Amino acid sequence: MSQWPKTNDAIGTVNRGNPCESGLCTLCRADCMGKCETWLSSLRGRKLLYPRDFASITAGSANTDHVGVSYNSLRIQGYLYGANNLPEGVSNSADDCVFPNVSLETEFGTEIKTKVRVPMMTGALGSTFIAAKYWDSFSIGASLVGFPIVVGENVVGIDKEAVIENGKIKKAPELDRRVDTYLRYYDGYGAIIVQMNVEDTRNGVAEYLIEKYGDKVIIELKWGQGAKVIGGEIQVTSLEYAVFLKERGYVVDPDPTKPEVIEAFKHGAIRSIARHSRLGYTDKSSIDEVKNTFMEAVAYLRKLGYKRISLKTGSYGMEALAMSIKYASEANLDLLTIDGSGGGTGMSPWNMMESWGVPSVLLHSKAYEYAAMLEAKGQKVVDMAFAGGIAKEDQIFKALALGAPYTKLICMGRSLMIPGYLGSNIEGVLKPDVKKKVNGNWDKLPKSVSNLGSSPEEIFAGYYDLEKKVGKDEMKNIPYGAIAVWTLADKLGAGLQQLMAGVRKFSPEGISRNEIFSANRETEKETKIPFITDIADDKAKEIIEG
């Protein structure tokens, strides 16, 4: 783990737990008092792009040991001359070609283009209770910034207040809350995407949404995710609730209706019970059967009135990856999210998450290869989002470049949840009357926060920037978690602008695979990205010989 140390003296960050490839701790706590890079960036914003204690220090890179195949073993190019893909109103003069003039706006989709202000989106935030508790922060932050957020699977199915009669939803208050909260500040950038699995399809989620929200919602079919090879799960601590979920049709383990389980629960031997979703396509035994069923599902959604449809797939292997790209393209879907192993938001079996599936950089490399093959045959390729253990601006850039020109967005799970927790904890301290409502975990500000100030205006670098957007009166209605999301997005966006300016590409559509190189031969072999000193070596020799 020497590639990802727990401390970064240059920017003054510390991981509470063991860091993984993304830079986040393997176990990310909602009550964490800091201070990994993502955590501190949610407060200080673009300040975290630079070493600390400016004017008192010098700093040098520690990242020189590129071992194995990962996003860490890709490096970013830089160019001496030129300016490409300039946004409207920007000339190629030295006065105009500065990094703040880099446009981060992008879009995805087929017939209807969905505009996005920054090329990122959230992972699926579904029936996990942590998603529900911090939804206001997550969704309002995403809406204000202008990037898509995904309502994950099973939200209706686990909602005690939801009413489902004969397979038709009559009432879905939690799902309504999720959608309505995002739409409150929606201004034409971003999107609310609602995911469906087997149970959601049976419960009539698609029919309910189209009738109530029309084309305001993108519907997403789900094949899987990178964190686990089974369906989604949650744990509940109420025997009554577990029985309710079993009656709703879920797989519940252990079975809460068995006398021995009831007794074990009463005596504290069992303290929580897991609810699982079903595997898809278990009644299919061939590729053709899967394709036919998938195409029928898409056709049905279009018949209902859905104009924008997406697909989420996991890290199954090359056959399933090719199927997802091919079928999503043929069905004219608007987005395909490809989730590599290494990500996750918290309810996956640990050893499964550690050992199953295709690591992100390998899966994403093959996704590009298969997409290019499809395009070479003259076929349109679906717009893609890459996911799986991505958190920082350099990782966003590398993933966009690795999948270019097909990759339009980078999907991030835990990293976009951290500011929601952090802001809520701060709000709970500064506003004790709303502590329970915002699910604050702190009784007082830790030193890592109090050193920055004692009011939101002092603590959040993005406070006044956001106030300019919403107005001083409306600012009082914005959760602190959403302010933190805005602040983190500002840091990620500024860092991405700087990297794009360095490769002389001033808008996302200009990013290509030429902007990265492999730092070792093994990475070159697997990604097909040339090794550092091989790129433009022929041109260099022409200069020397000329």
RAKAWO-V504595 format. One line per field, one symbol per residue. phi: phi as a letter, one per 40 degrees, with the letter a starting at -180 (. if undefined). A space follows every 10 residues. Layout:
phi->???
//
This chain:
phi->.ccbccbbcc bgbaccbccb dcgccdbbcc cdchacccdc ccbcgcdccb ccfdgbabab cbcbbcbgba cccbbbcabc agabfccdgb cccccccbcc cccbcaaahb cbcccbcbca acccbbcccc cccbddcccc ccccchbcbb cccgcccccc ccbbbfgbcc aacccddccc cccdbcbhbg abbbcbbdcc cccgcccccc ccbfccbccb cbbiaccabb ccabbbbbcc cccdcccchc cbbcccccdc cdcccccgcb babcbbcccc fccbbacccc cccccccccc cccchccbbb bbbbcciccc cccccccccc cfccabcbbc chchbhbcdc ccccbbgcdd ccccccccdc cccccccgbc bccbbcahgb abcccdcdcc cccccccbbb cbcccccdcc cccccccccc bdcbdcccgc bbcaccdcbc ccibbccccc ccdcccdccc gcccdccccc ccccddcccc ccccccdccc cccgbbadcc cbcccbacca cccdcccgcd cdcccgcccc cccccc
//
